Every structure is written in C-alpha cells, then in structure tokens.
Amino acid sequence: MENAQGQMLGATHLASVRSEMYERKWERFYVRRPARIMAVSPGLSGITMRSCEVVDISQGGAALEITTTIGLSSHYYLQVLGLADRIGCAEVYRNGSRVGVKFIAIIPEPLLHTIVRADFMMGEKIEKPKRR
C-alpha cells in the first residue's frame, strides 16, 4: 500500500534491498528430463528421495513435475539423472503437480548446456564431437 507521495507504508529498510538472484532473468529451456529430488528430513533424521521431471530450466531456476507434493519440504536438492551434480533449490510456487524452484546458487553455463543438449541420454557418457 502506498501513500500520496508513492512511498510504501509499513515497509522496512529491507524492502529496497535489491538482489541479482531475484531480478535477473535467464533464458529458459524446455527439456523434459528425468530427475530426482533429495530432501533432508527435519532434525537430519533421514533423506527422502522422489522422482520428478524437469520441465524447463535456466541458470536461475526450473519447473518440475512431481507425482505428489505431499510432505515435500520447501528446500531440497535436484539431481538430473545421468549427472553427478546436485543443485540446491528453494521452492517458489506449487500448482498441483507442478513446482517452480529457484536455485540457491546460479548453475554454471556448462552444466546448463549439458542438461539442455539434445543428445543427452540418461546414464550414457557424453563424448566430445570428433574433428574431421
């Protein structure tokens, strides 16, 4: 809510803090890749894993399809099948079986390109193209 001068009423000094993580927009790639979500249980009592599918991805976040979100925490790791990397995620929204996440740290471009590559096959080693 704003007053006549356009100032935010009830806003704290933190309302004006800007962060590249929230403002920067990245190109999103439609990928449909199988993945897993790994969440640490409260009190570090165990790890739960769920299968999911990465619908689209960018350097800053992704959209996931999950069979069920019941009992899913809002912070977890994403692991695209075939890759060893685990990506820390913070949930942004839930809409039925669709979940939107932002990555805790921006993923490097080479990792994004590996996930997006058309010849990426689950469990197969990716070889560099041969020169002629």
C-alpha positions as CSV (number, residue, x, y, z in Angstrom):
1,M,0.0,0.0,0.0
2,E,1.3,3.4,-0.9
3,N,0.7,6.9,0.4
4,A,0.1,10.1,-1.7
5,Q,3.9,10.5,-2.2
6,G,4.2,7.0,-3.6
7,Q,6.1,5.7,-0.5
8,M,5.5,2.2,0.8
9,L,3.6,2.2,4.1
10,G,4.8,-0.3,6.7
11,A,7.8,-1.2,4.5
12,T,11.1,-1.9,6.2
13,H,14.5,-0.8,5.0
14,L,14.9,-4.3,3.6
15,A,12.1,-3.7,1.1
16,S,14.5,-1.6,-1.0
17,V,17.3,-4.1,-1.0
18,R,18.0,-5.4,-4.5
19,S,19.4,-8.8,-5.3
20,E,20.6,-10.1,-8.7
21,M,19.2,-13.5,-7.8
22,Y,15.6,-12.2,-7.7
23,E,15.8,-9.6,-10.5
24,R,17.9,-11.2,-13.2
25,K,16.1,-13.2,-15.8
26,W,17.6,-16.1,-17.6
27,E,16.7,-17.8,-20.8
28,R,14.6,-20.9,-20.1
29,F,14.9,-24.2,-22.0
30,Y,12.2,-26.7,-22.4
31,V,13.9,-30.1,-21.6
32,R,11.6,-32.8,-20.1
33,R,14.5,-34.6,-18.3
34,P,14.0,-37.3,-15.6
35,A,15.4,-36.2,-12.2
36,R,15.3,-36.8,-8.5
37,I,14.6,-34.6,-5.6
38,M,16.5,-35.3,-2.4
39,A,15.3,-33.7,0.8
40,V,16.9,-34.0,4.3
41,S,14.3,-34.8,7.0
42,P,13.9,-32.4,10.0
43,G,16.5,-33.0,12.6
44,L,18.7,-34.6,10.0
45,S,16.9,-37.9,10.7
46,G,17.0,-39.1,7.2
47,I,16.8,-38.4,3.5
48,T,13.8,-38.7,1.3
49,M,14.0,-39.1,-2.5
50,R,11.3,-38.6,-5.1
51,S,11.3,-39.0,-8.8
52,C,10.4,-35.9,-10.9
53,E,10.8,-34.5,-14.3
54,V,12.5,-31.2,-15.2
55,V,10.0,-29.5,-17.5
56,D,12.1,-26.4,-18.2
57,I,15.4,-25.0,-16.7
58,S,17.5,-21.9,-16.7
59,Q,20.6,-20.8,-14.8
60,G,18.5,-19.5,-12.0
61,G,15.7,-22.0,-11.6
62,A,13.4,-24.7,-13.0
63,A,9.9,-26.0,-13.3
64,L,9.4,-29.6,-12.1
65,E,6.6,-32.1,-12.4
66,I,6.2,-34.3,-9.3
67,T,3.8,-37.1,-8.7
68,T,2.9,-35.8,-5.3
69,T,4.0,-32.8,-3.3
70,I,2.5,-34.1,0.0
71,G,5.1,-33.9,2.7
72,L,7.7,-32.2,0.4
73,S,9.7,-29.5,2.2
74,S,10.4,-26.2,0.5
75,H,14.2,-26.7,0.2
76,Y,15.8,-29.7,-1.4
77,Y,18.4,-30.9,-3.9
78,L,17.7,-31.6,-7.6
79,Q,19.7,-34.2,-9.4
80,V,19.2,-34.7,-13.1
81,L,19.6,-38.4,-13.9
82,G,22.9,-39.1,-15.6
83,L,24.7,-36.3,-13.9
84,A,26.6,-36.3,-10.6
85,D,25.8,-32.7,-9.7
86,R,23.2,-31.8,-7.1
87,I,21.6,-28.4,-7.3
88,G,20.3,-26.7,-4.2
89,C,16.7,-25.5,-4.7
90,A,14.2,-23.2,-2.8
91,E,10.6,-23.6,-3.8
92,V,8.9,-20.6,-5.3
93,Y,5.4,-22.0,-6.1
94,R,3.3,-25.1,-6.1
95,N,0.5,-25.6,-8.6
96,G,-0.9,-29.1,-8.4
97,S,1.9,-31.5,-9.5
98,R,4.0,-28.6,-10.9
99,V,6.6,-27.0,-8.7
100,G,8.7,-23.9,-9.5
101,V,12.1,-23.6,-7.9
102,K,14.9,-21.0,-7.8
103,F,18.4,-22.3,-7.4
104,I,20.3,-21.4,-4.3
105,A,23.4,-20.7,-6.4
106,I,23.3,-19.9,-10.2
107,I,24.3,-23.0,-12.1
108,P,27.3,-22.7,-14.4
109,E,26.6,-22.4,-18.1
110,P,28.5,-25.7,-19.0
111,L,26.2,-27.6,-16.6
112,L,23.1,-26.0,-18.1
113,H,24.3,-26.8,-21.6
114,T,24.9,-30.4,-20.6
115,I,21.3,-30.7,-19.3
116,V,19.8,-29.0,-22.4
117,R,21.8,-30.8,-25.0
118,A,19.6,-32.7,-27.4
119,D,21.9,-35.8,-27.4
120,F,21.9,-36.0,-23.6
121,M,20.8,-39.6,-22.7
122,M,20.2,-40.8,-19.2
123,G,23.2,-42.8,-17.9
124,E,25.3,-42.5,-21.1
125,K,28.6,-40.8,-21.2
126,I,28.6,-37.7,-23.3
127,E,31.6,-37.6,-25.7
128,K,33.0,-34.5,-27.4
129,P,32.4,-34.3,-31.1
130,K,35.2,-35.8,-33.2
131,R,37.1,-33.4,-35.6
132,R,37.4,-34.4,-39.2
